[in-house]
Every structure is written in C-alpha cells, then in structure tokens.
Amino acid sequence: MNEINDDFHILGEIIKPGERREVLMPMPKLYDDSPLFSHIHVINGLKPGPVVTLISTLHGDELNGIEIIRKIIKSKSLKDLNGTLIAIPIANVQGFLYQQRYLMDRRDLNRSFPGSEDGSLASRIAHLFFKEVVIKSSHIIDFHTGSLCRSNLPQIRGNIDNEDILNLAKVFNPPVILNAKTRDGTLREVCNRHNVKIIVYEAGEALRLDQAAIKFGVLGTYNVLTHLGMISRPAAMQDNLPPSLVCESSAWIRAKRSGIFTTVKKLGHSIKAGEVIGSIANPMSYQEEYIHTPISGIIFGINNSPLVHEGAALFNIASPEKITKEQMNLLELSDIEEIETLLEKS
C-alpha cells in the first residue's frame, strides 16, 4: 500500500491529501477600511514529498513571477503531485495595487524578514509569511525582476557554495547562475538560517511582462519540480538549452558623466576587457565619451533609460572569474555593499 501524504495546515485551514485550495491571507487594510488579501494556492498531493513554495512580487512592481506562477498552477501535470505546492502570485499586495516596489510605509518587504507581529507594517507582513509559509517549506523559488528601467537577463542567484543550492540552480538551468551573498532581512537570508533551500530567479524589468523571461521561469520551475520528484515534466515542456554559465562575481559599470546613454552591446552579450560597450553624449553639443569595459564577462543587467546622471549604473557584468581589486577600482563602484562583496571574493 502506498504511503499517504499528511494534512497540510495553513492560516487555520486544513488541506487534505489530494485536495487543492485557495486560501486568503489577510493583509492590513487600506485607509478607507477596505480589506486586502494575498491569495495563496495550496495543492496537497496524495503521496508525500517536498513542500515547495513559489512566491512572487515581494516587490510590488515586479510582475513576471505572477505570470510564471499562473502558468504553473493551471498545469495538468499537478494533478498527480507528490508532496505539497504553495503558490503565492502576489505577496506585496499594497505595492502591486499602487505599482510601486515598497509597501505603504515605504519599507522593503524583502528586507523585513523574519519580521515581528508587533513591528512596522512591513515587519508584520513578513512575520505572517514567515510563520505561515517559510518555516513550513522545504524549498522556495522566489521570483524577481530588475528595478525600474533596468532589465535582468534570466538568472538564478543563490549561495552556490552550498552544494544543494548549486544543484537546484543548475537544474533550473537559466542562462546565468550568480554566486550571491545574502543581505540581512531578505527572504533568502532567513531561509538560509532555517535550512530552507531557496533560489532567486531574476529576469526582466519592473512593470513589464517579458515573455522570454516568463518562458525561462516556467521551464526552470518545471525542471525543479521534476528533479524533486513532485511531477512528471510534460513532454511539451522539454527543452535543449545549453548549461548555465556559473559566475563567481559581478559588478556594475557606472557613468563617469551625465548625458544621453546609448548601448552598443545588449543584454546577454559576451564582452571582453577593453571593448567599447556603449557611449554617453552631451545633448547640447557634439561631445561623446565611449564606455570601455575593464572586465570580461556577460552583460546580465542593463539600464534601459537613455537619460543618465554621473554615477548611474549602466551595465551589470557577471564574470566566471573573480574580479580583482584593480578591476574593481576601474569600475568606480559607489555601492559599499557591492565593494565589500567584491573585496571578499578577490
């Protein structure tokens, strides 16, 4: 006789083996007393297995993950699911409604974990997700995009010094895998502390749907669920993508002057040290300055705005090799966390 999965408990609800339910997580109300809810889809398989959570829109303006999760949860392949799948299309409901990254208290939900039930608005919401979802999960895929006017090449970020995380990232098989340290208060940091295996999928730009990014996300999620023995991957979803490029470090190339920014290279292009990858022109004259990359690698993040100020982040370069201190100085990084990360890796 086959072993039967356990009941799954969430927000006071009990989802029986073989049952599928949409549960509403109450969010703090709006000013006019209108109620808000985050919709949580729970699919509890008949047979035991991992508890995998798919979560999107911790930043309210990052939309690709919503479409990825929507396509996953309507798939027929979940009918014979082993284990439990939790899917949260919109975590930051307030930010989503107002098309902004942060919550109404101007705090970042993804810098507020594990939170507190007596803390700030962001802290209270983070605490609710932590106790109801995070600590009940064995694995999490966290979907993100670049920020406004910045596009990210489809990529997985995670602590790939951890062999389990590296294996998950390789199974997801995006174009780039980046070894990224955690920041305090992030979902990734709190998962690492509680032995929940988490990978972060970054692709596309805020407030835009990117169909290529969505396709990579759907394929990668199917890969992971199949690898964990939860589903049999649909034949129609098979792909012949090359293995991911694993990168140990990354850095932004920043503008040395203000002006009109034009790119020569595009997202996903490989570049060599010394190559011209863009230019910044003075809009009031014929003056133009070319941007040379001091490092080789792949462009996995890019600024889409043609109007830039001095110090603006232009190209994010991922390198399979470790970036040296000298190369770091040439990049003129202004973000102290980026500088410290690079120093530790060099």
Secondary structure, 3 states (H helix, E strand, C coil): CCCCCCCEEECCEEECCCCEEEEEEEECCCCCCCCEEEEEEEEECCEEEEEEEEEECCCCCCCHHHHHHHHHHCCHHHHHCEEEEEEECCCCHHHHHCCCCCCCCCCCHHHCCCCCCCCCHHHHHHHHHHHHCHHHCCEEEEEECCCCCEEEEEEEEECCCCHHHHHHHHHHCCCEEEECCCCCCCHHHHHHHCCCEEEEEEEECCCCCCHHHHHHHHHHHHHHHHHCCCCCCCHHHCCCCCCCEEECEEEEEECCCCEEEEECCCCCCEECCCCEEEEEECCCCCCEEEEECCCCEEEEEEECCCEECCCCEEEEEEECCCCCHHHHHHHCCCCHHHHHHHHHHC
